[in-house]
Amino acid sequence: MSATALAEQDRIPSHPALNDRFYIGAGVFAPKTSTEARLDSTLLGVGASVDFERALGLQTNKSVPNFLARWRFTERWRVEAEYFELNRQGEKNLTQDIQWGDAVFPVGATVTSKFDFSDTRVSVGYSFFKSADKELGFALGAHVTRYDASMTSNGIGTQGGAVTAPLPVLSVYGQFALTDQWAIGGRLDRFSLTYDQYSGGITSMALDLLYQPLRHFGFGLGYRSMFVDFTSTNTTWTGQVTQSFQGPVLYANVSF
């Protein structure tokens, strides 16, 4: 083998995702979703825990836009953000009584339901190990989640609630360049906390396979999962939400 070939074989790969200052992506997230929620009443007491997919006919699978961005403001420090929202509506004849808010929706009633959710993930990370082709670090951040859910039926009207809450998380992350064009990355978020009018926990995971055939343009194929268990005593929502999102994400990216 020639000296040139040996040098090329021994060369450390340099992928743009690990070294460019800015990394911005946009694509499609296709999660399978499971949702249980409870809206309590000051008049009727604790409400029913409702499975919105089974009891109320909300879609289990739906594709939604997904956006992500990263800024390396020093060699080892970085800021990240990611956003998606999932808005769904359903209609179903009830097979059991459901207490939701200040009303009881009876068996046989036709109920139109809405469940809107959005998640904005932001974090500041520090890479305690950083080279041209490898990166390991930890981050502190938050998932700012918003819920807006309601049920509507003739003769009863609409009962609903909305709440926005930041759920702080600790994260570990890593990225590894396989070649100048291919890289893999992963992230795990976890935290459980009680504060003010909110309590709950969140676990979130991301895995990505990155392909960047052009210097400033590439693609990512990944998997996202998020599990949220959230309780609120806010006046706009007193109750609980347990929700999971799991599915693939496909996006295009630019970096520079």
N, C-alpha and C positions, 0 to 999 in steps of 0.2 A: 504494500500500500504506500502511495506517495506521501511525502511530507504535507502536501496541501490537503490531501484527503484525511490524513490523521488530524490535522489542525481543525478541519471542518467538523470531524466527528467529535472532537473534544470541546468544541465551542459551546459556551453556555447559551441556551436559548433566551431570547428577549421578546416577550409578548407585550403588545401595547397595553393590555388590561392591567399589567403589573407595574407599568412605568410611565404611562401618559398621565398628565396632570388632571385632565377632565375625561370622564367616561359617561356617556348619556345613551340610554336605550329606551325604546318604545315597542310594544308588541301586544300579544294576546295571552291572557291567563284563562285557563279552562278548568275551574275547580268543580269537584263534587262537594256539595254543601249539605251539612246537617245542622238544623236549628231547633233549639228548644228555648222558649221564652215564657216569662211570667210577668204580668202587670197587675200589681196589687191595688186595692181600693181602700180609701179612708172610710167608706160606707160599708163595704161587704167583707173587708179583711183580705187575707192572703188569697191571691187568685190561683188559677190552674196553670200548671206547666204544660205548654202547648207545643206539640211537634208540628211546626209550620209546614213541613213537606208532606207528611202523611195525613194530618188532620185537616189541613187547609189548602192543599193542592199546589204549593209553591214548587217551582222547578228545582230538581236536585242538581242538574247540570246546566251551566250557562257560561258562555265565553264572554269575557269583558276586557277592556283595555287595561294595560299595565305599563307603568312608567318607572324608570329608575335613573339615578344619577349619582356620580361620585366625584369628589374634588379632593385631590391630594395637595394640601396646602404646604406641606413640608415632605421630606423624604419618608418619614415614618407616620405622620399624622394625616388623617383623612376624615372627611364628612360624607355621609351617605344618606340618600333618601329614596323611598320607594312608595308608590301609591297605586291602589286600585279601589274601585267601588262596585258593589253588586246590588242592584235594585231589582226586586221581583214582586210580582203580583199573582194572586191565585183566586180561584172561586170554587166553592164546594158546598154541598149540602151536608150539614153536620150529622154525625152518627152518635153524638153525645153532647150533653150540656157543657158549655165552656164559659167560665167566669173570666172576663178580661176587662180590667179596669173597673168601672162602676156599673157594669152591665153583665147580665147572664144571657148568652146566646143559646137558645134552646135546640134540642134535637129536631132535625128537619128543616131548620132555618138555612137559607142560602146566604153564605157569608163571603164577601169579597175582602181579601186580606192584602196587606202591603207590608213588606219587610225590606227596608233600605239599609245598607251597611256600607261604610267606607273605612279604609285603614290607611293612615299615613305613617310610615316608619321613618324615623330620623335617628341618626346616631353619630357620635364622634368616636373614632377608633385610633388606637396606637398599635403599630406593628413592632412587637418586641424582637421579631426576627425578620429581616428584610434583605433580600438579594435581588439580582436581576431576574431570577427565575423562580423564586420562592418567597412566600410571605405568610406569616402567622401573627395574629394579633387579637386584641380584645377591645370591646367598645361598650360605651354607656349610651343609652338612648331611650326612645319611647315609641310605642305604637299608639297613635292618637286615633281612637276608634269612635265612630258615630253610628248610633242606632236610631231609626225612625220606623216604628211599626204601628199598624192599626188594623182594626176589623170593622166592617160596615155591613149592616143588614137592614132591610126594610122594617119599619116599626120600632127599631131600636136606635138607629143612627150610627154614628162613628165613635169608637173608643180607641184611643191611641196614646202613645207617649214617645218622647225623643230625648236623647241624652248624648253628650260628647264627653269623653273622658280620656286623659292620657294614662296609659299603662306603661310604667317604666320597665326597662329590660336591661339585662347584662348579656353581652354577646361574645362569642368567640368566632373567628373567621380565619380562612386560609385560602390562598391561591397558589397554583403551581403551573408553570409553563412547561408544556410537553415539547413543543417546537416553537418557532417564531410565529406560527399561525394558530396553533392549538393550545388551549389551556383549560384547566378545570378549577372550580372554586366552590366553596361551601361556607355556610353560616348557620349558627344555632343561637337563638334568643330564648331566654328563660327568666321569669321573675314572678313572684307572688307577693302581694302587698295589700294592706288595709290602710286607707288614709281618708280623712274627711268623710265624704258621703259615699265613698266607693271602696269596694274590696274585690279581689279576684286574682287570677293568675293567667299568664299567657305563655305558650310555648310555640315557637316559630322556627322553621327550618327551610333552608334554601340550598339547592345543589345546581350547578351550572356547568355546561360544556360550551366553551367559547371557541369560535372559529373566525379568524380575522384575516381573510385572504388579501385585503388591501390595507395599506398603511393606516388609513384613518376610518375604515369602514369594515364592519363585521356582523356576525350573527351569534345569537345565543340560544341554546335549548336547555331548559332547566325543569326543575320540579320544586313546587312550593307546598308547604303544609303549615297550617296555623290552627291552634286550639285555644279557645278563649272561654273562660268561666268568670263571669262578671256579675256583681251584685251592686245595685244602686239604691240609695234612699233619697235621691234628688227629687224635688217636688215635680219635675217634669217626667220622671220615670222612677217609680218605686217597684222594684222587682228584680228579676234575674234573667240572664241570658247565658246559655251554653251553646257554643257554636264551633264548627270545624270546617276548614277549607283544605282540600287536597287535590292537586292536579298539576298538569304540565304548563309551562310557559314558553312561548316562542317569541323572540324579539330581534330587532335589528339595532345596531349600535354605531355610534361615532365616537372617536377618541382623538385627543390631540393634546 
